[in-house]
Amino acid sequence: MKDKNLDYSSIIGLILILFVLIIFTYFNNNNNHTNTNHNYSKKLDLNHQEFSITDQRKKNHFFLLENNVLKLKVSSLGGGIHDVLLKKYKAYDSLLSYHAKNLYLIKNSSFLYKLSFLNKKGLNIDTNTLYFQPIFLKKNKKSGIKTLTMRAKNPYGRGFLDYIYTIGEKNQYDIGFSIRTKNFSFFEKKGLVSYLNLEHKILSLEKDRDWENSYTQVCYSVSSNNGKLNHSDSVKYLSEKKTEDKNIYGVKWISHKQQFFSFILIPEKILKSVFVQSENFSSGFFLKKIQLKTFINPVNNEDISFRFYFGPLDLKVLKKYQNGFENIIPFGWGFLKWINKYFFLIVFQFLEKTNLNYGVIIILMTIVVKLILYPITYKQYKLSAIMKSIRPEIEKLNHKYRKDVFKKQRAIMELYHNVGINPMSGCISTLFQIPIFYSLFKFFPTIINLRGKSFLWVEDLTSYDSIFKLPFFIPFYGNHVSLLTLLYSLALLVYTKLSNNGKNNFSKNENDSSIPDMNFLLYLMPIVMLLFINSYASALSLYYFISNIINIGFFFFIKEFMLNEKKILIKIQEKKEIKRNYWNNVIKKITNKRDKNSTKE
């Protein structure tokens, strides 16, 4: 029976990477639109200051508020926000196969909120049935802030209910929203129950609906500092995979996060209790439906104020609010998040200043990272070369101690010590690179600067590239063929073949049948990666493809110019000779000492 070879450090590293991929896929494979009507805005009519009940027969009208980045349409029916358009971004158009449509975070009242009042007499008011009249529109000349006040008449008596919207003039993605009651006779000192109800159906905006849905979830921050705002409080989440509801206490803010955009509800005062529910949609234009309810206690002629954020998950933009909003960007968990925020993001932003194509930036980023990791790569190749050189010695020991496993292992470890290597250092190097490997899975699909950016045949670097659509679905792989993923898998196969061709694997004797031959796992890795990342961001496949091309280049460069296997073998023999001479001298001294002692006697 022929000897079989086994490189333990490579196998351990491979198993660790496979384990990471399986865990990552488990947590990221998740479950997974309505008729639209176009409405036109009309100019404000400020002639009337209140509505009577007969006004409810009037048609719904819309009123605009906008700045450089936002365009809001406010409805007279219910007084709520009907549409929110982000001016600087586009939504994916499946007909054109790129981001070309106007990007609406809210469309046709997909975002509904109402106040509900119930007094002890059994009278009920839901504000979504009231008609609001715009009574005030003003722009502050100094700050540029525009204020729109929408007013509805109390249907059961005297007084009014005002919704007050404010929007900044420049590049602000947040708006102010205040609720004010004016001489509202419905209020009584006791027996009044009032609460805010909000329902948000989140629109699909990206190429891959299922992938986008896996990044869509409720995020929130609660106060843990005696009711005071504490910016260090961590962000918590509802499940992105399944329907979930929860009572949350001491809410500082709550976000309905998508892959690249978010709505954030920011109360002026901490909300004592909020009930929130998230429900998945398996198909259609909507990804999820999110509902929340919180009790409020309005006081006549006093405002209850909130801020609404409708905007991108851009780290620089979110940091300006100094409220921890940037933590909802899914850079990963634990120290992986730190690697992405304080290493990959910094490198990416630095290279972004070159104004090159983003595909070229990713290539340059790969080169920078590989150069930084070069010392580790060099040590791995050096270990590989030394192990290859001592392979004949290992085979001799395998043959010599074929019947005694413990003596064989002790002899092999002694050989490693003599040549000055630690075979486990290859495993340690692999362990060091696993966090980087995994971090990139979270980095590229969350960088909004890459969204919609093309490179060669790739339409969007944050989504998969597809050169052929399959008429069927393959588990794990999907229903399309990604060229970048194919190129990466081929490059990985070539690199695996080169790095293991005639490699210093440990020979195994016939009697060692208890140890299986696992070299085939090394060549299984390209197939596994082909299945796992076919539907991931094409930027990830591009990075790994270039990374393996560089690995192949490093392999030949180090082999040809930096490591001379003959010299390594000579050094090994020299070390063995030095050790042999050392022990010979020791034995000689002991023998001489014995001879002297016996002569004296």
C-alpha positions in Angstrom: 0.0 0.0 0.0 1.4 3.4 -1.0 2.2 6.1 1.6 -0.4 8.8 1.9 0.4 12.4 2.7 -1.2 14.7 5.2 -0.5 18.3 6.0 -2.1 18.9 9.4 -1.8 22.7 9.5 -3.4 23.1 6.1 -6.2 20.7 7.0 -6.8 22.4 10.3 -6.9 25.8 8.6 -9.2 24.6 5.9 -11.6 23.0 8.5 -11.7 26.3 10.4 -12.5 28.3 7.2 -15.2 25.8 6.3 -16.7 26.1 9.8 -16.8 29.9 9.5 -18.5 29.7 6.1 -21.1 27.3 7.4 -21.9 29.5 10.4 -21.9 32.6 8.3 -24.3 31.1 5.7 -26.6 29.8 8.5 -27.0 33.3 9.9 -27.4 35.0 6.5 -29.7 32.7 4.6 -33.1 34.1 5.5 -36.7 34.0 4.5 -37.3 35.3 1.3 -44.6 44.3 -4.1 -48.6 46.5 -4.0 -50.2 48.6 -6.7 -49.0 52.2 -6.9 -50.9 55.3 -7.7 -49.2 58.6 -8.8 -50.4 61.7 -7.0 -49.6 65.3 -7.9 -48.6 68.1 -5.5 -50.7 71.2 -5.3 -49.7 74.6 -4.0 -50.5 75.6 -0.5 -53.8 77.3 0.1 -53.6 79.2 3.4 -57.0 80.9 3.1 -58.7 78.6 5.6 -57.6 78.0 9.2 -59.8 75.1 10.1 -61.9 72.2 8.7 -65.4 71.4 9.6 -66.8 67.8 9.5 -68.3 68.4 6.1 -64.7 69.1 4.8 -64.2 65.3 4.9 -65.9 65.1 1.5 -63.0 67.0 0.0 -60.4 65.2 -2.1 -57.0 64.4 -0.7 -54.4 67.1 -1.3 -50.6 67.0 -1.0 -48.1 69.6 0.1 -44.4 69.6 -0.6 -41.4 70.1 1.7 -37.9 69.7 0.3 -34.2 70.6 0.6 -31.1 69.5 -1.3 -31.4 65.8 -0.5 -35.1 65.2 0.5 -38.4 65.7 -1.1 -41.5 65.0 1.1 -45.1 65.0 0.2 -47.5 65.6 3.1 -51.1 64.4 2.8 -54.2 66.4 3.9 -56.0 63.1 4.8 -54.4 62.1 8.2 -51.8 64.8 8.0 -49.0 62.2 7.5 -46.1 61.8 5.1 -47.2 60.3 1.9 -43.9 60.1 0.0 -40.2 60.5 0.8 -37.9 60.8 -2.2 -34.1 60.7 -1.8 -32.7 63.0 -4.5 -29.1 61.8 -4.6 -29.9 58.1 -4.9 -31.5 55.7 -7.4 -33.4 52.5 -6.9 -32.7 49.3 -8.9 -34.6 49.0 -12.2 -35.0 45.4 -13.2 -35.9 46.4 -16.8 -32.7 48.3 -17.3 -30.6 46.1 -15.0 -29.0 49.0 -13.1 -30.0 51.7 -10.5 -32.1 54.1 -12.6 -35.5 54.7 -10.8 -36.3 57.4 -8.4 -35.6 56.2 -4.9 -38.6 56.5 -2.6 -38.1 55.3 0.9 -41.8 56.0 1.4 -44.3 55.7 -1.4 -48.1 56.0 -1.5 -48.5 56.0 2.3 -46.3 52.9 2.8 -45.5 54.8 6.0 -48.6 55.5 8.2 -48.9 56.9 11.6 -51.8 58.1 13.6 -52.7 59.4 17.1 -55.6 57.6 18.8 -57.5 59.2 21.7 -60.1 57.5 23.8 -61.7 59.2 26.8 -63.8 57.9 29.6 -67.0 58.7 27.8 -66.2 56.2 25.1 -65.5 58.8 22.4 -62.6 57.9 20.0 -60.5 59.9 17.6 -58.1 58.4 15.1 -56.2 61.1 13.3 -55.9 59.1 10.1 -59.5 59.8 9.4 -59.2 63.6 9.9 -58.5 66.2 7.2 -55.7 68.6 7.9 -55.5 72.0 6.5 -52.1 73.8 6.0 -52.3 77.0 8.1 -48.7 78.0 8.3 -45.7 77.8 6.0 -42.6 79.9 6.8 -38.9 79.9 6.0 -36.4 81.2 8.5 -34.1 83.5 6.6 -31.1 82.9 9.0 -31.3 79.1 9.4 -33.1 78.3 6.2 -35.5 76.0 8.1 -38.9 75.6 6.6 -41.9 75.0 8.8 -45.3 73.6 7.7 -48.2 73.4 10.2 -51.1 71.1 9.3 -54.3 71.6 11.4 -57.4 69.4 12.0 -60.5 70.4 13.8 -61.7 68.4 16.8 -64.7 66.5 15.4 -66.4 66.3 18.9 -66.0 69.8 20.1 -63.8 72.9 20.2 -60.0 73.0 19.6 -57.5 71.8 17.0 -54.8 69.3 16.5 -51.6 70.5 14.8 -48.9 68.5 13.0 -45.8 70.6 12.7 -43.1 69.6 10.2 -39.7 71.3 9.9 -37.0 70.7 7.3 -33.5 72.1 7.0 -32.4 74.0 3.9 -29.2 72.1 3.1 -28.2 68.4 3.1 -30.2 67.3 6.2 -31.8 63.9 6.0 -33.8 64.4 9.2 -37.0 66.4 9.7 -38.8 67.6 12.8 -42.3 66.4 13.6 -44.3 67.9 16.5 -47.8 67.2 17.8 -49.6 70.1 19.4 -53.2 70.4 20.7 -54.9 73.8 20.8 -57.7 74.2 23.4 -58.6 70.6 22.7 -61.9 70.0 24.6 -61.5 66.2 24.3 -58.9 66.2 27.0 -59.9 65.6 30.6 -57.8 65.2 33.7 -58.7 61.6 34.1 -59.7 58.7 31.9 -57.9 59.7 28.7 -56.0 57.1 26.8 -53.8 58.2 23.9 -51.1 56.5 21.9 -49.1 56.8 18.7 -49.5 54.0 16.2 -47.0 53.6 13.3 -46.9 51.1 10.5 -44.1 51.0 7.9 -44.0 48.7 4.9 -40.4 48.7 3.8 -39.9 48.9 0.0 -37.4 46.7 -1.9 -34.8 48.9 -3.5 -32.0 46.6 -4.6 -31.3 43.9 -7.2 -31.4 40.9 -5.0 -34.6 41.0 -2.9 -33.7 38.1 -0.6 -30.2 39.4 0.1 -31.6 42.8 0.8 -34.2 41.4 3.2 -31.5 39.6 5.1 -30.1 43.1 6.0 -33.5 44.6 6.9 -34.5 44.6 10.5 -35.5 46.8 13.5 -32.7 48.3 15.5 -33.1 50.3 18.7 -31.2 51.9 21.5 -32.4 52.0 25.1 -31.3 54.1 28.0 -29.4 52.4 30.8 -28.3 55.4 32.7 -31.2 56.3 35.0 -33.3 57.6 32.2 -30.7 59.9 30.8 -29.3 59.7 27.3 -26.1 57.6 27.2 -24.4 57.6 23.8 -22.4 54.5 24.7 -25.5 52.4 25.0 -25.3 49.4 22.6 -27.7 48.9 19.7 -30.1 46.0 19.9 -32.0 44.2 17.2 -35.1 42.3 16.3 -34.7 39.2 14.2 -34.1 39.8 10.5 -35.3 36.3 9.7 -38.7 35.8 11.3 -41.7 37.6 12.6 -41.0 38.9 16.1 -42.7 41.3 18.6 -41.3 42.8 21.7 -42.0 45.4 24.4 -39.1 47.8 24.7 -38.5 50.1 27.7 -36.6 53.3 27.9 -36.3 53.8 24.1 -33.8 56.5 23.0 -34.4 55.8 19.3 -35.7 53.1 17.0 -34.6 52.4 13.4 -36.2 50.5 10.5 -32.9 49.6 8.8 -32.5 48.3 5.2 -29.3 47.3 3.4 -28.3 50.8 2.6 -31.0 53.1 4.0 -33.0 53.6 7.1 -35.8 55.3 8.9 -35.1 56.4 12.4 -37.6 57.6 15.0 -35.9 59.9 17.5 -38.1 61.1 20.3 -37.3 64.4 22.1 -37.8 62.6 25.4 -37.1 58.9 26.1 -40.1 56.7 25.4 -41.0 54.7 28.5 -42.5 51.8 26.7 -42.8 50.8 23.0 -44.4 47.7 21.5 -42.8 46.8 18.2 -43.6 44.0 15.7 -41.6 43.0 12.6 -43.2 40.7 10.0 -41.5 39.3 6.9 -43.0 39.3 3.4 -41.8 36.4 1.3 -42.6 38.1 -2.0 -43.9 41.4 -3.5 -42.6 45.0 -3.5 -42.3 45.1 0.3 -39.6 43.4 2.4 -41.1 43.7 5.9 -44.0 45.3 7.8 -43.0 47.0 11.0 -45.5 48.3 13.5 -45.0 50.1 16.7 -47.2 51.5 19.4 -46.3 53.8 22.3 -48.5 55.7 24.8 -48.2 59.4 24.9 -49.7 62.0 27.1 -50.4 65.2 25.2 -51.0 68.4 27.2 -52.9 71.3 25.7 -50.8 73.9 24.0 -47.6 71.9 24.5 -45.6 70.1 21.9 -44.7 66.4 21.7 -41.7 66.4 19.5 -39.8 63.8 17.4 -37.3 63.7 14.6 -37.6 61.5 11.6 -34.5 60.4 9.8 -35.0 59.3 6.2 -31.6 58.6 4.7 -28.5 56.5 3.8 -26.5 54.3 6.1 -23.5 56.5 5.5 -21.0 56.4 8.4 -20.0 60.1 8.0 -23.7 61.2 7.9 -24.8 59.1 10.8 -21.9 60.1 13.0 -22.9 63.7 12.9 -26.0 63.0 15.0 -23.7 61.8 17.9 -26.3 59.4 19.0 -24.8 56.0 18.1 -26.7 55.8 14.8 -23.6 54.6 13.0 -23.7 51.4 15.0 -26.7 50.1 12.9 -24.4 49.7 9.9 -23.9 45.9 9.9 -20.0 45.8 9.8 -20.1 42.5 11.8 -19.9 41.5 15.4 -17.2 41.9 18.0 -13.7 42.5 16.9 -14.7 41.8 13.2 -16.6 45.1 13.4 -13.4 46.9 14.5 -11.4 45.4 11.7 -13.9 46.7 9.2 -14.4 50.2 10.7 -10.8 50.9 11.6 -8.8 49.0 9.0 -10.7 48.2 5.8 -12.9 51.3 5.8 -9.9 53.6 6.4 -7.9 51.9 3.6 -11.0 52.1 1.3 -11.7 55.8 2.1 -8.0 56.7 1.5 -8.0 55.0 -1.9 -11.4 56.5 -2.7 -9.7 59.9 -2.9 -7.9 58.8 -6.1 -11.3 59.1 -7.9 -10.6 55.9 -9.8 -13.2 53.4 -10.8 -14.4 51.5 -7.7 -13.4 48.2 -9.2 -9.8 49.5 -9.5 -10.0 50.8 -5.9 -10.9 47.3 -4.7 -7.9 45.9 -6.6 -5.6 48.5 -5.1 -7.1 47.8 -1.7 -6.4 44.1 -2.2 -2.7 44.9 -3.0 -2.3 47.1 0.0 -3.8 44.4 2.3 -1.6 41.7 0.8 1.5 43.8 1.2 0.7 44.4 4.9 0.2 40.6 5.3 3.3 39.8 3.3 5.5 38.9 6.4 2.9 36.2 7.4 2.7 35.0 3.8 6.5 34.8 3.7 6.7 32.8 6.9 4.1 30.3 5.6 6.0 29.8 2.4 9.3 29.4 4.3 7.7 26.8 6.5 6.4 25.0 3.5 9.9 25.0 1.8 11.6 23.7 5.0 9.0 21.0 5.5 9.5 19.9 1.9 13.2 19.7 2.4 13.0 17.5 5.5 10.4 15.2 3.9 12.9 12.4 3.3 14.0 12.6 7.0 10.3 12.3 8.1 9.9 9.3 5.8 12.9 7.6 7.4 11.4 8.2 10.9 8.0 6.9 9.7 9.7 3.7 8.5 12.0 3.4 11.5 9.3 3.7 14.1 6.4 2.3 12.2 5.4 0.1 15.1 5.7 2.7 17.8 3.6 5.8 17.2 4.8 7.7 20.3 8.5 7.3 19.5 7.8 8.3 16.0 6.1 11.5 17.0 8.8 12.3 19.6 11.5 11.8 16.9 9.6 14.0 14.4 9.2 16.7 17.0 12.9 16.5 17.8 13.6 16.9 14.1 11.5 20.0 14.0 13.3 21.4 16.9 16.7 20.6 15.3 15.8 22.5 12.1 14.2 25.4 14.1 10.6 25.2 12.9 7.2 24.9 14.5 4.7 23.1 12.2 1.8 24.6 14.1 2.9 28.1 13.1 1.2 27.5 9.7 -2.1 26.9 11.6 -1.5 30.0 13.7 -1.1 32.1 10.5 -4.3 30.7 9.1 -6.1 31.5 12.3 -4.8 35.1 12.1 -6.2 35.5 8.6 -9.6 34.0 9.3 -11.0 37.3 10.9 -9.9 39.2 7.9 -11.5 36.6 5.6 -14.8 36.8 7.4 -14.8 40.6 7.9 -14.9 41.1 4.2 -18.2 39.2 4.0 -19.7 42.0 6.0 -17.7 44.9 4.6 -18.5 44.9 0.9 -22.3 44.4 1.0 -22.7 47.4 3.5 -20.6 50.1 1.9 -23.0 52.5 0.4 -20.3 54.2 -1.7 -20.1 50.9 -3.8 -23.8 50.7 -4.3 -24.7 50.9 -8.0 -21.1 51.3 -9.0 -20.1 49.3 -12.1 -16.8 47.6 -13.2 -16.3 46.0 -16.5 -19.3 43.6 -16.9 -20.4 44.1 -13.3 -23.5 46.3 -12.8 -23.4 46.7 -9.1 -20.4 45.8 -6.9 -22.6 45.3 -3.9 -24.6 42.6 -5.6 -23.7 39.5 -7.6 -22.6 39.7 -11.2 -24.5 37.4 -13.6 -23.4 36.3 -17.0 -26.1 33.6 -17.4 -29.5 33.0 -15.8 -30.3 29.4 -15.0 -33.8 28.0 -15.5 -33.6 26.3 -12.1 -32.4 26.9 -8.6 -29.4 25.1 -7.1 -29.2 25.0 -3.3 -26.5 27.3 -1.9 -25.5 28.3 -5.5 -28.6 30.1 -6.8 -30.1 30.4 -10.2 -27.3 32.4 -12.0 -23.7 32.1 -13.0 -21.3 34.7 -11.5 -18.2 35.1 -13.7 -16.1 36.7 -10.9 -16.9 33.8 -8.6 -15.8 31.3 -11.3 -12.6 33.2 -11.8 -11.9 33.3 -8.1 -12.6 29.5 -7.7 -10.3 28.8 -10.6 -7.5 31.0 -9.1 -7.9 29.3 -5.8 -7.7 25.9 -7.4 -4.5 26.9 -9.2 -3.0 28.3 -6.0 -3.9 25.2 -4.0 -2.3 23.0 -6.7 0.9 25.0 -6.8 1.3 25.2 -3.0 0.7 21.5 -2.5 2.5 20.1 -5.6 5.2 17.8 -4.1 4.7 19.5 -0.8 6.3 18.4 2.4 3.4 16.3 3.5 3.8 13.8 6.3 4.1 10.3 4.9 2.0 7.7 6.5 2.8 4.1 6.9 0.5 1.3 6.1 0.1 0.6 9.8 -1.3 4.2 10.3 -4.6 3.3 8.8 -6.4 5.0 11.7 -5.5 8.4 10.1 -7.6 9.1 7.0 -6.2 10.7 3.9 -7.7 14.2 3.9 -5.7 15.9 1.2 -8.8 15.9 -1.0 -10.3 18.6 1.3 -7.7 21.1 0.1 -9.1 20.7 -3.4 -12.7 20.7 -2.2 -12.2 24.3 -1.0 -12.6 25.9 -4.5 -15.9 24.1 -5.0 -17.2 25.1 -1.6 -16.3 28.7 -2.2 -18.0 28.5 -5.7 -21.2 27.4 -4.0 -21.0 29.8 -1.0 -20.2 33.2 -2.5 -22.0 32.9 -5.9 -24.8 35.3 -4.6 -22.6 37.5 -2.5 -21.4 41.0 -3.4 -19.3 40.9 -6.6 -16.8 43.2 -4.9 -16.0 40.3 -2.5 -15.4 37.9 -5.4 -13.2 40.5 -7.1 -11.2 41.0 -3.9 -10.6 37.2 -3.4 -9.8 36.7 -7.1 -7.1 39.4 -7.1 -5.9 38.1 -3.7 -5.3 34.6 -5.1 -3.6 36.0 -8.2 -1.3 37.9 -5.9 -0.8 34.7 -3.8 0.3 32.9 -7.0 2.7 35.7 -7.8 4.1 35.7 -4.3 4.6 31.9 -4.6 6.8 32.2 -7.6 8.6 35.3 -6.4 9.5 33.8 -3.0 10.3 30.4 -4.5 12.6 31.8 -7.2 14.2 34.8 -5.5 13.9 34.5 -1.7 14.0 30.8 -0.8 16.7 28.5 -2.0 15.7 25.0 -1.1 19.3 23.7 -1.6 20.6 26.2 0.9 17.8 25.3 3.3 18.8 21.6 3.0 22.5 22.5 3.6 21.6 24.5 6.7 19.5 21.6 8.0 22.5 19.2 7.5 24.8 21.8 9.1 22.5 22.0 12.2 22.3 18.2 12.4 26.1 18.0 12.1 26.6 20.7 14.8 24.2 18.8 17.1 25.9 15.5 16.4 29.3 17.0 17.2 27.9 18.6 20.3 26.7 15.2 21.6 29.9 13.5 20.5 31.8 16.0 22.6 29.6 15.5 25.5 30.0 11.7 25.3 33.7 12.1 24.9 34.0 14.3 28.0 31.9 11.8 30.0 34.1 9.0 28.8 37.4 10.9 29.6 36.1 11.7 33.0 35.3 8.0 33.7 38.7 7.0 32.5 40.4 9.5 34.8 38.4 8.3 37.8 39.1 4.7 37.1 42.9 5.5 36.7 42.9 7.2 40.1 41.2 4.2 41.7 
